[in-house]
Amino acid sequence: MASVQDQLEVKFRLTDGSDIGPKTFSAATSVATLKESVIAQWPKEKENGPRTVKDVKLISAGKILENNKTLGECQSALCDVPGGVTTMHVVVQPPPLEKEKKIINEPEQNKCVCVIL
């Protein structure tokens, strides 16, 4: 059985100020798993929710968390109080628009414009 220190209580703060959680996670839980939890618990009434893990960024203690790190590795000794709730901020990256996709896929062409006044 895991000790109390191996369990962390985390809540996710959305950009509109509402929260998901708090929920208890093991210190060995990966950031990617946390993101999957956010996606699964995303409020249905909110528009433009994340679809994949790549759409979500989690920020804790001012740092963007990497998917391959564990929750224990991301803990900040200055910000996390033992037995307290850790707040992580959730930022959703909107999917690129069709127009932007076309611009990215098309090679840039040299264009010269002359204006005579």
Solvent accessible surface area in square Angstrom, and as a share of the most:
residue,aa,sasa,rsa
1,M,247,1.10
2,A,54,0.42
3,S,62,0.40
4,V,129,0.74
5,Q,160,0.71
6,D,65,0.34
7,Q,68,0.30
8,L,25,0.12
9,E,67,0.30
10,V,0,0.00
11,K,46,0.20
12,F,1,0.01
13,R,74,0.27
14,L,8,0.04
15,T,120,0.70
16,D,93,0.48
17,G,46,0.45
18,S,43,0.28
19,D,61,0.31
20,I,10,0.05
21,G,41,0.39
22,P,74,0.46
23,K,91,0.39
24,T,76,0.44
25,F,18,0.08
26,S,44,0.28
27,A,24,0.19
28,A,80,0.62
29,T,21,0.12
30,S,35,0.23
31,V,0,0.00
32,A,28,0.22
33,T,62,0.36
34,L,0,0.00
35,K,12,0.05
36,E,94,0.42
37,S,14,0.09
38,V,0,0.00
39,I,41,0.21
40,A,78,0.60
41,Q,67,0.30
42,W,34,0.12
43,P,31,0.20
44,K,177,0.75
45,E,145,0.65
46,K,55,0.23
47,E,151,0.68
48,N,125,0.64
49,G,28,0.27
50,P,12,0.08
51,R,183,0.67
52,T,73,0.42
53,V,30,0.17
54,K,171,0.72
55,D,29,0.15
56,V,1,0.01
57,K,77,0.33
58,L,0,0.00
59,I,46,0.23
60,S,11,0.07
61,A,53,0.41
62,G,72,0.69
63,K,142,0.60
64,I,107,0.55
65,L,14,0.07
66,E,97,0.44
67,N,61,0.31
68,N,124,0.63
69,K,78,0.33
70,T,40,0.23
71,L,4,0.02
72,G,29,0.28
73,E,116,0.52
74,C,25,0.15
75,Q,84,0.37
76,S,27,0.17
77,A,104,0.81
78,L,173,0.86
79,C,80,0.48
80,D,25,0.13
81,V,108,0.62
82,P,130,0.82
83,G,82,0.78
84,G,30,0.29
85,V,67,0.39
86,T,18,0.11
87,T,45,0.26
88,M,3,0.01
89,H,88,0.39
90,V,3,0.02
91,V,58,0.33
92,V,37,0.21
93,Q,96,0.42
94,P,97,0.61
95,P,72,0.45
96,P,69,0.44
97,L,121,0.60
98,E,118,0.53
99,K,152,0.64
100,E,82,0.37
101,K,84,0.36
102,K,125,0.53
103,I,116,0.59
104,I,130,0.66
105,N,122,0.63
106,E,112,0.50
107,P,110,0.69
108,E,171,0.77
109,Q,131,0.58
110,N,157,0.80
111,K,166,0.70
112,C,117,0.70
113,V,122,0.70
114,C,109,0.65
115,V,113,0.65
116,I,167,0.85
117,L,206,1.02
